[in-house]
Amino acid sequence: LPGRVRPGPAEGGTSNPSKRHRERLNRELERLAGLLPFPEEVVAGLDKLSVLRLSAGYLRAKSFFSGSSCDQVFILRGNTKPLSQASASRAAPFSCSSIIQALNGFVLVVTSEGLIFYSSHTIQDYLGFHQTDVMHQSVFELIHTEDQQEFRRNLHWALNPPHAPKGEPSPEGEKSLGSSAVAYKPDQLPPENSSFLERSFVCRFRCLLDNSSGFLALNLQGRLKFLHGQNKRAEDGSALPPQLALFAISTPLQPPSILQIRTKNMIFRTKHKLDFTPLACDAKGKIVLGYTEAELRMCGTGYQFVHAADMLYCAENHVRMMKTGESGLTVFRLLTKENRWKWVQANARLVYKNGKPEYIIVTQRPLVDEEGGEHLQKRSMHLPFTFATGEALLYQSAYPLPGFPDPFQSKGKTSKSKKTSHSHGGCSQKDGVDPSSLLGAMMQQNKAMY
């Protein structure tokens, strides 16, 4: 504009509009993330796209509750805070969270397009995915390929959806209603209380906690109901009436054992650097292990907390995760603050930022000693690499070892068996063992633990 004075660069710096824009955007995203109804340790692990995705999902869910007769938006928080005193009196003496926790399954709401509109936080107890991983994502990414068409059938009010092109797993999030969803006027559909809209069917869902097929068969039982307050628009721009969505409780086909019931509520998540150094731990993890986050960070790489007999096994899956993005199921022993070994079943995955791996998120389920012992017997005892290939260089082993050396019986012999390629030299101890190597981590452990 004429006469407008443009601000000059800050003293001692240069003007960079692109950088200022990024900084403003990051500040706003941080504020938005702080408003999400999730624990602080969960919000800290979200990337920018996840913050936007979950914000959109939360606002849509809030619009639904505002536009319907139910005002208990607090179901989304998974806590005991109702919207109003009236809600509180109706919820007493049990909170909605308590009711969801008591179910042998989790609540799932899926739109006619196949987007997960809502999932209760208890999905983590059955599939291993956190609530934030699945909200506002395509449900077909979780469903076995052979069962996707069955799920589409049950999303359609007449069990007869339009044929989806072969090889197209699902319509994507914000596209128009697409080939597997059709917009209907309410007068074209049966009454909402009609038994014709009730649903009960079985589908296999991806499961991070399953060590056999990677899928868990779930029975979905519920009904199709109108999803109010979504302000959907047709391709011509006209407003669409509320459309039907599947409201269901998903329960495992096979009843859980007593051992599974005891451990299902203690699934916890930890955050690590790429070399497995602990960064954060959620509230359940602090209960299971007994450490504070500060105590976890003080001990160098996370391998100090791993049982000596499990270190190479964990390192093998660590290397696999760096190559493929996911470790697969790993069963090993972690050291608790009481100097006891706790069996856990874990699945680690890389979180990327700008196309590069930034940190590791590990979902862990405590096991009883009997379960851990069974996994140990099935474990292959051979070394996780061959010395004929370059993989041995990741450990910098000078010679093949029949078994891992006992660090507590050091008689002048030193080993240069290092951990994965993520250590960058590190500082050496006086005996020549790198403290960030597997052997170094083992030597820092107290012999009394064994």
C-alpha positions in Angstrom: 0.0 0.0 0.0 1.2 3.6 -0.7 2.8 5.1 2.3 3.0 1.9 4.3 6.2 1.5 6.2 7.5 -2.1 6.2 9.2 -3.2 9.3 12.9 -3.7 8.9 14.8 -6.8 10.0 15.4 -7.3 13.7 18.6 -5.8 15.0 21.4 -8.2 14.5 19.4 -10.5 12.2 18.0 -10.7 8.7 14.4 -10.6 7.5 13.1 -14.1 6.7 9.3 -14.1 6.1 9.2 -17.8 5.5 10.9 -18.5 8.9 8.6 -16.1 10.7 5.6 -17.8 9.1 6.8 -21.2 10.2 7.3 -20.0 13.7 3.8 -18.5 13.9 2.4 -21.7 12.5 4.3 -23.8 15.0 3.1 -21.6 17.9 -0.5 -22.0 16.8 -0.2 -25.7 16.4 1.3 -26.0 19.9 -1.6 -24.0 21.3 -4.1 -26.2 19.4 -2.3 -29.4 20.6 -2.6 -28.1 24.2 -6.4 -27.9 23.8 -6.8 -31.5 22.8 -8.4 -33.7 25.4 -5.5 -36.2 25.7 -2.8 -36.7 28.4 0.3 -34.5 28.1 2.6 -37.5 27.3 0.3 -38.4 24.3 0.1 -34.9 23.0 3.9 -34.5 23.2 4.3 -37.4 20.7 1.9 -36.0 18.0 3.2 -34.6 14.8 1.6 -31.6 13.1 -0.7 -33.5 10.8 -2.0 -35.6 13.7 -2.8 -32.4 15.7 -4.9 -31.1 12.8 -6.5 -34.5 12.3 -7.5 -35.0 15.9 -8.7 -31.4 16.2 -11.0 -31.9 13.2 -12.2 -35.2 14.7 -12.9 -33.7 18.1 -14.8 -30.7 16.7 -16.9 -33.0 14.6 -17.7 -35.2 17.6 -18.6 -32.1 19.6 -20.9 -31.0 16.9 -22.6 -34.4 16.9 -23.2 -34.2 20.7 -24.4 -30.6 20.4 -26.8 -31.5 17.7 -28.3 -34.6 19.3 -30.1 -35.3 22.5 -27.0 -36.7 24.2 -24.8 -34.0 25.9 -22.2 -36.3 27.4 -19.2 -35.1 25.3 -17.0 -36.2 28.1 -17.1 -39.7 26.6 -14.4 -38.4 24.2 -12.1 -37.6 27.0 -12.2 -41.0 28.6 -12.4 -39.3 32.0 -15.0 -38.6 34.6 -15.7 -34.9 33.8 -19.3 -34.4 32.5 -20.5 -31.3 30.6 -23.0 -30.3 33.2 -24.4 -31.0 36.6 -27.3 -32.7 35.0 -25.0 -35.1 33.2 -23.1 -35.7 36.5 -26.3 -36.7 38.3 -27.3 -39.1 35.5 -23.8 -40.6 35.4 -23.6 -41.3 39.2 -22.5 -43.6 40.7 -20.6 -44.8 37.7 -18.8 -42.6 35.2 -19.0 -43.2 31.5 -15.3 -44.1 31.6 -15.9 -46.8 34.2 -18.6 -48.3 32.0 -16.4 -48.3 28.9 -13.5 -49.8 30.9 -15.8 -52.6 32.2 -16.8 -53.7 28.7 -15.2 -56.7 27.2 -14.4 -54.7 24.1 -14.3 -51.1 22.9 -16.7 -48.6 21.4 -16.4 -47.8 17.7 -18.3 -45.3 15.5 -17.6 -45.4 11.8 -19.1 -43.0 9.2 -20.7 -44.2 5.9 -17.5 -43.3 4.1 -15.5 -45.6 6.4 -13.8 -42.9 8.6 -13.4 -43.7 12.3 -15.5 -41.0 13.8 -14.9 -42.1 17.4 -13.1 -44.9 19.2 -12.9 -45.4 23.0 -9.5 -45.3 24.6 -9.9 -49.0 25.4 -9.1 -49.9 21.8 -5.4 -50.0 23.0 -6.2 -52.9 25.4 -7.4 -55.1 22.5 -5.6 -53.9 19.3 -2.5 -52.1 20.7 -3.3 -48.9 18.8 -3.8 -45.7 20.9 -7.0 -43.8 20.4 -5.0 -41.0 18.8 -3.6 -43.4 16.2 -7.1 -44.3 14.7 -9.4 -41.3 15.3 -10.4 -39.7 12.0 -8.5 -42.4 10.0 -9.9 -44.9 7.5 -11.2 -48.0 9.2 -10.2 -50.1 6.2 -6.5 -49.6 7.0 -7.2 -51.8 10.1 -9.4 -54.5 8.6 -8.1 -57.6 6.9 -8.4 -57.4 3.1 -10.8 -60.3 2.9 -13.2 -58.8 5.4 -13.3 -55.2 4.0 -16.3 -55.9 1.7 -18.2 -57.4 4.6 -17.6 -54.2 6.6 -18.8 -52.1 3.7 -22.0 -54.1 3.5 -22.8 -53.4 7.1 -22.2 -49.7 6.7 -24.9 -49.5 4.0 -28.5 -49.2 5.3 -29.7 -51.9 2.9 -26.6 -54.1 3.1 -26.0 -53.5 -0.6 -23.3 -50.8 -1.1 -22.2 -49.7 -4.6 -19.4 -51.8 -5.9 -16.0 -50.4 -5.0 -13.3 -50.8 -7.7 -11.1 -53.8 -7.1 -7.8 -53.0 -5.4 -9.1 -49.8 -3.8 -9.2 -50.5 -0.1 -11.2 -47.5 0.9 -12.3 -44.1 0.0 -9.9 -41.6 1.5 -10.8 -39.2 4.3 -12.0 -35.9 3.0 -13.0 -36.9 -0.6 -16.6 -36.7 -1.5 -18.8 -39.6 -0.5 -17.3 -41.7 -3.2 -18.1 -45.1 -4.6 -18.9 -47.0 -1.3 -21.2 -44.4 0.3 -24.4 -42.9 -1.0 -26.2 -39.8 0.4 -29.8 -40.4 1.4 -32.6 -38.2 2.6 -34.1 -39.4 5.9 -37.5 -40.1 4.3 -35.8 -42.7 2.1 -34.5 -44.7 5.1 -36.2 -46.9 7.6 -37.0 -45.3 11.0 -33.9 -45.1 13.2 -35.4 -47.5 15.8 -36.0 -50.1 13.1 -34.6 -53.5 13.8 -33.5 -53.5 10.1 -30.7 -51.1 11.1 -29.3 -53.4 13.8 -25.9 -54.9 13.0 -23.9 -58.0 14.2 -21.0 -59.3 12.2 -17.4 -60.5 12.5 -14.3 -58.8 11.0 -10.5 -59.3 11.5 -8.7 -56.2 12.7 -5.0 -55.5 12.7 -3.6 -56.2 16.2 -0.2 -55.2 17.5 -0.7 -57.5 20.5 -1.2 -60.7 18.6 1.9 -62.8 18.0 0.4 -65.3 15.6 -1.4 -63.8 12.6 -1.3 -60.1 13.4 -5.1 -59.9 13.3 -7.8 -60.3 16.0 -11.3 -61.5 15.1 -13.9 -59.0 16.5 -17.6 -59.3 16.8 -19.2 -55.8 16.0 -22.6 -55.5 17.5 -24.7 -52.3 17.3 -26.8 -50.3 14.9 -26.8 -47.6 12.3 -27.7 -44.2 13.7 -27.8 -40.7 12.3 -24.7 -38.7 12.7 -25.9 -35.1 13.5 -24.2 -31.8 13.3 -21.7 -32.7 10.5 -22.6 -29.9 8.0 -21.8 -32.2 5.0 -22.3 -30.8 1.5 -23.0 -32.6 -1.8 -20.8 -32.0 -4.9 -23.2 -29.2 -6.0 -22.6 -27.4 -2.7 -26.1 -28.1 -1.3 -26.3 -29.1 2.4 -26.8 -32.8 3.1 -29.0 -34.1 5.8 -27.4 -36.2 8.6 -26.2 -39.6 7.3 -26.2 -43.0 9.0 -23.1 -44.2 10.8 -22.3 -47.5 12.5 -22.3 -47.3 16.3 -21.0 -50.6 17.7 -19.3 -52.4 20.5 -16.3 -54.5 19.3 -15.6 -57.6 21.3 -13.1 -60.4 20.7 -14.6 -63.6 19.5 -12.5 -65.6 21.9 -13.2 -64.8 25.5 -10.1 -63.4 27.3 -8.3 -65.6 29.8 -7.9 -64.6 33.4 -4.3 -63.7 32.7 -5.3 -61.4 29.9 -7.9 -59.7 32.1 -5.3 -59.1 34.7 -2.8 -57.4 32.4 -5.0 -55.8 29.7 -5.5 -52.6 31.7 -1.8 -52.0 32.2 -0.7 -51.4 28.6 1.7 -48.5 28.6 3.7 -46.5 26.1 7.3 -45.1 26.1 9.1 -42.7 23.9 12.8 -43.1 22.9 15.5 -41.6 20.8 16.6 -43.6 17.8 19.3 -45.4 19.9 16.5 -46.4 22.3 17.5 -43.9 25.0 14.2 -43.2 27.0 12.6 -39.8 26.7 9.2 -40.2 28.2 6.8 -42.7 29.8 3.1 -42.5 30.4 1.3 -42.8 33.7 0.7 -46.6 33.5 4.3 -47.2 32.6 5.4 -45.3 35.8 3.1 -47.6 37.8 4.4 -50.8 36.2 8.1 -50.0 36.2 8.2 -47.7 39.2 10.5 -45.1 37.7 9.9 -41.4 37.1 10.8 -39.9 33.7 13.9 -38.3 35.1 15.1 -41.6 36.5 14.6 -43.3 33.1 16.6 -40.5 31.3 19.5 -40.7 33.7 20.7 -44.2 32.7 21.9 -43.7 29.1 20.6 -46.1 26.5 17.5 -48.0 27.4 19.4 -51.3 27.2 20.5 -50.8 30.8 16.9 -51.8 31.7 16.9 -55.0 29.5 17.8 -58.5 30.8 21.2 -59.6 29.6 19.8 -62.7 28.0 17.3 -60.5 26.0 19.7 -57.8 24.8 20.8 -59.3 21.4 17.2 -60.4 20.7 16.0 -56.8 21.3 18.9 -55.4 19.3 17.9 -57.6 16.3 14.4 -56.2 16.4 15.8 -52.7 16.9 17.8 -53.1 13.7 14.7 -54.4 11.9 12.7 -51.4 13.0 15.3 -49.0 11.7 15.0 -50.8 8.3 11.3 -51.3 8.1 9.7 -48.8 10.5 8.3 -51.4 12.9 9.9 -53.9 15.2 7.2 -56.6 15.3 6.2 -58.2 18.6 9.2 -58.4 21.0 8.9 -60.3 24.3 11.6 -59.5 26.8 12.3 -58.6 30.5 12.6 -55.0 31.8 14.1 -54.1 35.1 11.7 -52.4 37.6 12.8 -49.9 40.3 12.5 -52.7 42.9 15.3 -54.6 41.0 12.9 -57.2 39.7 12.5 -58.4 36.1 9.1 -57.8 34.5 8.2 -59.6 31.2 6.6 -57.3 28.6 5.3 -57.8 25.1 6.3 -54.8 23.0 5.9 -53.4 19.6 8.1 -50.4 18.5 7.6 -48.1 15.6 9.4 -45.2 14.1 7.8 -41.7 14.0 8.9 -39.6 11.1 9.2 -35.9 10.7 9.8 -34.3 7.3 10.4 -37.7 5.9 13.1 -38.6 8.4 12.9 -40.8 11.5 12.7 -38.6 14.6 11.9 -40.9 17.6 10.5 -44.3 18.6 7.2 -45.0 20.2 6.9 -48.4 22.0 3.6 -49.9 23.1 4.2 -52.5 25.9 1.9 -55.0 27.6 3.0 -56.6 30.9 3.0 -60.4 30.9 3.0 -62.8 33.8 6.2 -64.9 34.3 4.5 -68.0 32.8 3.7 -66.3 29.5 7.2 -64.8 29.4 8.8 -68.3 30.0 6.7 -69.8 27.1 8.0 -67.1 24.7 11.6 -67.6 25.9 11.4 -71.4 25.1 10.2 -70.6 21.6 12.9 -68.0 20.9 15.6 -69.0 18.5 18.9 -69.0 20.4 21.2 -68.4 17.5 23.0 -65.0 17.1 20.8 -62.4 15.3 23.3 -61.9 12.5 25.9 -63.9 10.5 29.5 -63.0 10.3 29.6 -63.7 6.6 27.5 -60.5 6.0 27.9 -56.9 6.8 25.3 -57.1 9.6 28.1 -58.2 12.0 29.7 -54.8 11.5 26.7 -53.1 13.2 27.9 -54.8 16.4 31.6 -54.3 15.5 32.4 -57.9 16.6 36.0 -58.9 16.1 35.3 -62.7 16.2 32.3 -65.0 16.3 31.1 -65.7 19.8 29.4 -69.0 20.8 27.5 -67.0 23.4 27.4 -63.6 24.9 30.4 -63.1 27.3 29.8 -62.8 31.0 30.8 -59.1 31.8 31.1 -59.9 35.5 34.0 -62.3 35.0 36.3 -59.9 33.2 39.9 -61.4 33.3 41.7 -58.9 31.1 39.5 -59.9 28.1 37.6 -57.1 26.4 35.0 -57.2 23.8 34.2 -54.7 21.1 30.7 -55.9 20.5 28.8 -52.7 20.0 25.2 -52.0 19.7 23.6 -50.8 16.4 25.0 -48.2 14.2 23.1 -45.4 16.0 25.9 -44.9 18.6 28.3 -42.1 17.5 31.5 -43.0 19.1 30.6 -42.1 22.7 33.1 -41.9 25.5 35.2 -44.9 26.2 35.6 -46.4 29.6 39.1 -47.2 31.0 38.7 -50.9 30.0 38.0 -49.9 26.4 34.3 -50.8 26.4 32.0 -48.2 24.9 29.3 -47.5 27.5 26.7 -47.1 24.8 27.4 -50.6 23.4 25.4 -53.7 24.5 28.3 -54.9 26.5 28.8 -51.5 28.1 25.1 -51.4 29.0 25.3 -54.9 30.6 28.5 -53.9 32.6 26.6 -51.0 34.1 24.0 -53.3 35.6 24.2 -54.5 39.1 25.2 -58.2 39.4 22.7 -58.6 42.2 19.8 -58.2 39.7 20.6 -61.7 38.4 
